[in-house]
Structures are given as structure tokens and as C-alpha cells.
Amino acid sequence: MGADHICVSGDTDIVETASTSIALNGRPYAQRNCWMTRFVDGLIVEVRAYLDSVLVQQVIYENE
């Protein structure tokens, strides 16, 4: 996993990543994420994370 895109503006940064792995059933699991982080005085005060929740649900269902 690595950062595909990074955007920093003032006290906010946005990082887009991609990760891949293999689920227990042997099928590939490829997920994309977007993290938004806001800082105040060098401390994280807010984090938002976006991902494909339908894909997460599908992988959990197929690997119970």
C-alpha cells in the first residue's frame, strides 16, 4: 500500500491509497481508500475515511 495522491491545503490533508490482498476464499481483495485529516497545532482533530463499503460487506459475507 502506498499513497497514490496527496493534497495538502492549510490545516487539512487528503491522501488517496490503494491496497490489495487475498481473502480467505483465495479471491483477490483490492480496496481504494481516501483519508482526510485536519490538524490544529500539530495534533489530529478530525479524520474522515472513505472506502467501498459494499466491497467490504461482500468480502465478509463470502468469507464467514
N, C-alpha and C positions, 0 to 999 in steps of 0.2 A: 504494500500500500504506500502510495506517495501522494503528494499534493499535485493535482493537475492544474489548478488555477488558484491564485491567491490575490485578493484585493484588500488593500488597507486604506481606510479613509477616516481621518480623525481618530476617535476612540474605538472604532469598530473594524474588525477584520472578517473576511469571508474566505473560507477555504473549501474547495471542491476536491473530493477524493474518490478513488475507485478501489475496490478490494475484490479479490477472488479467493475462493476456497472450494473444497469438495464436501458436500453434505454426507451424512451417514449412509444414505442410499447410493452413494457413488456419483451422483449428478453434480455438475458444477453449480456453484452459487456465486454469482457476480453481482455486487451491490455498488451503487453510486450514492455518495453522501454529500451534503452541503452543510457546513457548520458556520454559524455566525456567532461571533464572540464580541462582547463590548467590555471595555476596560475603564476603570476610574482609578486614578492614582496608581497605576500598575497592577491593580487587582481585577480579576474577572468578576463582573457583577451581573452578567446575563449571558446565557448560551442558548442558542436555538439550533436544533439539528433536524435536517430533513433527509428522508430516505424513502425507498419504495416499500411501504408497509404491506402492500399486497404480496410482494415477493417474500417478505419475512413470514407472513402468515402461511403462504404456500409451502415454504421450506419446512416450517414447524409441522404442518399437517402431514406432509409426506414422510417425515422422519420421527414420528411419535413412537 
